Amino acid sequence: MKANVYLNKRDQIGKIDPRLWGSFTEQLGRSIYEGIYQPDHPLADEDGFRTDVIEAVKSLNVPLVRYPGGNFVSGYNWEDGIGPRDQRPTRLDLAWRSIESNQFGLHEFMKWCQKVGAEPDMAVNLGSRGIDAARNLVEYANFPKGTFWSDLRRQNGAEEPFNIKVWSLGNEMDGDWQIGHKTAEEYGRLAHETAKAMKLVDPSIELIASGSSLRTMTTFGEWEETLLDHVYDDVEYLSLHQYYGNEDNDLPKFLSSSVDFDGFINDVVAICDAVKARKHSSKTINLSMDEWNVWYHSHAADDAQKPWQHAPHLLEDHYNFEDALVVGGLAITLMKHSDRVKIGCLAQLVNVIAPIMTNAEGTPSIWYQSIFYPYQQVAKYGQGISLNSQVLVDSYSSGSNEVPYLDTVSVYNPEQNEIVIFAENKSQDNMQLAVNLNGFELGTIKEATQFAGYDIKQTNEDQVMQLETLNDVKVVTDKVQAELQPLSWNMIRVKVNN
């Protein structure tokens, strides 16, 4: 099979915000406890954080982490997680029907973010709580000193403000599973008033309003319009969430997830811009895809889980090779929308639908899932300016979608003097790829890798999966040529001469 891609240096989509490759953690299952925080583990540091996890997260180059939810935040009292640990209350977590010890809270999260080099995205509870708790939290976190909440922070060991700049106004408020679920009108009014109060405390913060939980929600579209009527002038971003699964064991349909993902983003952008036009506004609302991933393997085990345990094994999908291909395709789609999707959070980071898995004891202490590898590469090399591309390749039909066998995007990084080509072959055949780069003086191949050759159902508990060198690649004048293996994720870095 042949695939021809045509790019022009001047035909740019937009600069990729580094925060596009963020992630997410919450008090759910073993995401925090036995994941990020386990004081009695042999590899725990002086703060109780697992150093093996810290190093794994740093190797992923994660720039931003959303916390503390997720569904958990809609019943969470942030004050439970501050102060001396022996005085913190143990609570029922109604979102996941678990026991929450509150041994990990705001201060622990901020210290951990500093150690892994990530910026926080702090969510406030707009389910069971509202304006007062949110503005108090901003004061506690960001106000220097001299007030009740800022001085309490200093008393609890943080002399300097945390200066959290990104805040989420609740989570999935359109979902009836949410504690404090609201109609779009109810949530819009509350989000507006909460945003107003939070920005009175700290005008420098950026806010994310909670959009639709899934594209398939019956309220999708209407929810966004009603919400934006209330908060358009208050927020910088609208969130959207999307997960994919392969319950039907239909690989072509599963690989078409990126096409559906693309349509979802296009729809939300259109809604935002329609409200902008109707309001005669000069402001553009950008998007935060702050939950995206594959999620379906663990559903049966989760349904059988007994409630009211501390750090139970929940949402522990063990990802296979086809899942990695889907995650790679979704990541390519995000780069194609870098002009509007500015924040992204792979959900989640450790143990819970995650690229990183830990064992509470024994060896290996940590292992990487199949999805770790494409995520690691986009987070490290998906930096710079994404380019529009014209792709000529055969396609197949899946439902109402027409799916190209090649999924690709190229990123120009002028700081590194390189073009990075991400290319996924969705076909069962070898693919002869030719990428024509107009406007660039191409140099040598800096790096070329492939993730290929595995059975689609193979998982990585035994840690045999790895990125390998892509040998059949070369530069011919203004063209990059490569032979891609069937069902493969590929990355090619090419030096450009300025």
C-alpha positions, 0 to 999 in steps of 0.5 A: 500500500502507498501513502503520500503526504504533502506538507508546506512550512507556511500551512500551519495549524498552530503551536502545540501547548506543552500542557496538551500532554498532561495527565490526571490523578484522583483518589480512586482505586490505587491511583494515589495510595500504592501508586503515587503515595506509599510511605511504607514502601522500600522505594518511598522517599522522606515524604512518602512518595514512591521514587520509582513512580516519580522517575517514571512520570519524569520520563513521560515529560508530564507537564500538567496534572489534574487533581483531585478529580474526576468524580471524587471531587464532587463530594470532596471537602478540600479542608480534610486533606490539610493539616497534621495527618493524624488529625485528618478525618477518614471519610466515605467516598461516595463516588467510588464507594471507598474509604478515604483516609485523607493522608494525601491532600493538597500539600502532598499533591503540590510537593509531588508536582514539584518533584515530577516537574508538573503544573497543577490543574486544581478542580473545585467541588461544584457538586456537594459544595460551591462558591464559598469552598472554592474561593476559600481554596483559592485564597488558601493556595494563592494569597500571600499572607495576612488572612485566615486561609493564607495564614493557615497554609503557612501554619501548615508548612507552606510559607510561600503561596502555591500559585496554582494558575489552572482551575477546573470548575467541577467535573462532569456535571452533566452526568447523573452519576455525579454527586450534585448533578445539575442541569446545564442551567443550574451548573451554568449559574453556579459556575458563573458565580464561582468563577467570579468569586475565584477571580476576585481573589486571584485575577491571574488564574485560568478557568475550565468549565465542565463540558459534556462527559461524552459525545454520546450524552443526550444533552451534548450540544445543548449543554455546551450552549446553555453553559457558555451563555452563562460563563463565556466571559468568565472562563478560558477553556471548555472541557470535554471527555472521551473514552473508547473501548473494544467490547465488540472485538472489532479491530477496524471499528476500534481503530476508527476511534480517532475519526470519531474523536476528531468529529467530537472536537470539531463539533465542540469548536463549532458550538463555542464559535457559534456562541461567540458569534451570537454574543458578538464577542472578540474572545475565543474559548479554547478546549481542554480535553482533560480526560481521554483514553481507552477504558473498558477492560476492567468493567466486569472486575469493577462491578464485582468489587466489594464496596468500602475498601481503602485503595481497592483495585479499581479501573485497572485496565491491562492494556494490549497492543491494539489499545496502544494503537488507538491511544496513538491515533487519539494523540495524533488527533489532538495535535491536529487540533493544536489551534484550539485544544490547549490542555489535555489530560490522559486519564489517568497516570498511575494504576487507574486506566494508566500507562504506569502500573505499580505493585504494592510489594515485591518485584517488579515494583513498577511496569509500563503498559503498552500505551506508555510508549506512544504517550511518551513519544508525543509528550517528548517530541510533540512540541512545536508547530503542527502542520496541515497535511494532505494525505493520499491513501486508501481508506475503509468504512466503519459505520458512518466513518470513512477511515484512512489507513494512515493516521499522521501529523507532522510537527515543526520544532524550530528550537530543535531544528527538526520535523517530527513525523508521527505516522500510524499504519492502521492496515494489515499490509506494509505501507510505502510512506512518502512525506513531501515537505515543501519549504524545508531544507531537509538534513539527516534522519535524527531518529526513527522508531517503530512500535510494531510486530506484536499480537493485537491482544498482547499486554506488557506485564512481562515488559517485553514491549519496546520501541525499536529502530525503524530502518527503512527510512531515508531523506530524498531531497525534500521528501522523507520515505519510509516503509511502515510495518502493518499495524504500527506506530512510528515516529521519524525525526528529521533535521532541518537546515535553517 
